[in-house]
Amino acid sequence: MKKVAVIFADGFEEIEGVSIVDVLRRGGVEAHVVGLDKLPITGTHGVKFVCDMTLYDLEEDEYDMLVLPGGQPGVSNIEGNLKMREIIKRFDKKGKFVAAICAAPIALDAAEIVRGEFTCYPSCEKAVRGGSYVSDRNVVINGRIITSRGPATAMEFALELVKILNGEQAYNEVKNGLLFVK
């Protein structure tokens, strides 16, 4: 079974984080909620979350993908965490998938892994020095780096992650079960 670490930092966007974890689990992916530096984590709208572990407990080699939800100040917390930055770099260097939505491509840029096309929440592209911003697609897949625009695109983004990890059949089963229309 594929394993994904979804990083929740204080101030993350709840819709994005929860949608991603939920859809991945529906798609047969072992998705773990990883608190950036403590437990519990509080989202940007004040919702508290109990995570499976903290970043300091993460066994990187066990995971196929790293996912960063957006939201502020969550992304700033991720971007400013040196351990997180190094983990992002190692996932990229090992050829593992790294995915980010909303403002989270800023954290990918801080780790210096943004190359080629990416998308993000409109206006956040100004903080991303690498790559080429795409404004007209909800999800951009650029090799092993996957990016998306924001809260309203979270389900589409998560479904694409299911497709990448578990194939077209799992994608279609989850998509149809959710009544997702694209």
C-alpha positions in Angstrom: 0.0 0.0 0.0 1.3 3.5 -0.9 2.0 5.8 2.0 1.7 9.6 2.1 2.7 12.1 4.8 0.4 15.1 4.8 1.9 17.9 6.9 -0.4 19.9 9.1 1.2 23.1 10.6 -0.5 25.6 12.8 -2.6 27.8 10.5 -3.0 25.3 7.7 -6.1 25.5 5.5 -8.6 22.9 7.0 -10.5 22.3 3.7 -7.3 21.4 1.9 -5.8 19.2 4.6 -8.9 17.2 5.5 -10.0 16.8 1.9 -6.6 15.5 0.9 -6.4 13.0 3.7 -10.0 11.8 3.3 -9.8 11.3 -0.5 -6.4 9.6 -0.3 -7.7 7.1 2.3 -10.8 6.5 0.2 -8.4 5.7 -2.7 -6.6 3.0 -0.8 -3.6 5.2 0.2 -2.3 5.0 3.8 -2.3 8.8 4.5 -0.8 9.9 7.8 -1.4 13.3 9.3 1.9 14.7 10.4 2.0 17.7 12.8 4.8 20.0 11.9 6.3 20.4 15.3 3.7 19.7 18.0 0.4 18.1 18.8 -2.4 19.1 18.5 -2.4 21.4 15.5 -4.8 24.3 15.0 -6.0 25.2 11.5 -6.3 28.7 10.2 -10.0 28.8 11.1 -9.5 27.6 14.7 -10.3 23.9 14.2 -8.0 21.6 16.3 -6.6 18.4 14.9 -4.9 15.4 16.6 -2.2 14.1 14.2 -0.8 10.7 13.9 2.7 11.9 14.7 5.0 14.9 14.5 7.6 15.6 11.8 10.3 14.4 14.3 8.7 10.9 14.3 8.5 10.7 10.5 10.4 7.7 8.9 10.9 9.3 5.5 12.0 6.2 3.7 8.6 4.6 4.4 6.7 7.2 2.4 6.0 7.6 -1.3 4.7 11.1 -1.3 4.8 14.3 0.8 1.8 16.6 0.7 1.7 20.2 1.9 -1.7 21.9 2.4 -1.8 25.7 2.1 -3.2 28.4 4.4 -1.5 31.1 6.4 0.3 31.1 8.7 0.6 27.4 8.1 2.8 27.8 5.0 5.0 30.3 6.7 5.5 27.8 9.5 6.4 25.1 7.1 8.7 27.4 5.0 10.5 28.5 8.2 11.1 25.0 9.5 14.6 23.9 8.5 13.9 20.2 9.1 10.8 20.4 6.9 12.9 22.2 4.2 15.5 19.4 4.3 12.8 16.7 4.1 11.3 18.3 1.0 14.7 18.4 -0.6 15.4 14.7 0.3 12.0 13.6 -1.1 12.8 15.5 -4.4 16.4 14.2 -4.5 15.2 10.6 -4.0 12.6 11.0 -6.9 9.6 10.8 -4.6 6.4 12.8 -5.2 6.1 16.2 -3.5 2.7 17.9 -3.7 1.6 21.3 -2.6 -1.6 23.3 -2.8 -2.6 27.0 -2.4 0.3 29.0 -0.9 2.4 25.8 -0.2 4.4 26.0 -3.4 6.1 28.9 -1.5 7.6 26.2 0.8 8.7 24.2 -2.2 10.5 27.2 -3.5 12.2 27.7 -0.1 13.5 24.2 -0.5 14.6 25.1 -4.0 12.7 22.3 -5.8 10.4 24.3 -8.0 11.3 23.8 -11.7 9.1 24.0 -14.7 5.4 24.6 -14.5 3.5 25.1 -11.2 0.3 26.6 -10.0 -0.8 28.1 -6.6 -3.2 30.5 -5.0 -3.4 33.6 -7.2 -0.9 36.3 -5.9 1.3 33.6 -4.2 3.2 33.1 -7.4 5.1 36.3 -6.7 6.8 34.6 -3.8 7.9 31.6 -5.9 11.2 32.4 -7.7 11.6 29.2 -9.6 9.5 27.7 -12.3 6.8 29.1 -14.5 3.4 30.0 -13.1 0.3 28.5 -14.8 -2.9 30.4 -14.0 -5.4 28.4 -16.1 -5.2 24.9 -14.6 -6.4 23.7 -11.2 -3.8 21.0 -10.9 -0.3 21.0 -12.6 1.7 17.8 -12.7 5.3 18.5 -13.5 7.2 15.3 -13.2 7.1 14.3 -9.5 6.0 17.8 -8.3 2.2 18.3 -8.2 0.7 21.7 -7.4 -2.9 23.1 -7.1 -4.6 26.4 -6.7 -6.6 26.5 -3.4 -9.5 25.3 -1.2 -12.0 24.9 -4.1 -9.5 22.7 -6.0 -8.6 20.5 -3.0 -10.8 17.5 -4.0 -9.6 17.6 -7.7 -6.0 17.8 -6.4 -6.5 14.8 -4.0 -8.1 12.8 -6.8 -5.1 13.4 -9.0 -2.9 12.2 -6.2 -5.0 9.0 -6.0 -4.6 8.5 -9.7 -0.8 9.0 -9.5 -0.4 6.6 -6.6 -3.1 3.9 -7.3 -4.1 4.3 -10.9 -7.0 5.2 -13.1 -9.4 2.6 -11.6 -9.0 3.8 -8.0 -9.3 7.4 -9.2 -12.6 6.6 -11.1 -14.0 4.7 -8.2 -13.4 7.5 -5.7 -14.4 10.2 -8.1 -17.7 8.5 -8.9 -18.4 7.7 -5.2 -17.9 11.3 -4.3 -20.1 12.5 -7.2 -17.2 14.6 -8.4 -17.9 16.3 -11.7 -15.0 18.0 -13.6 
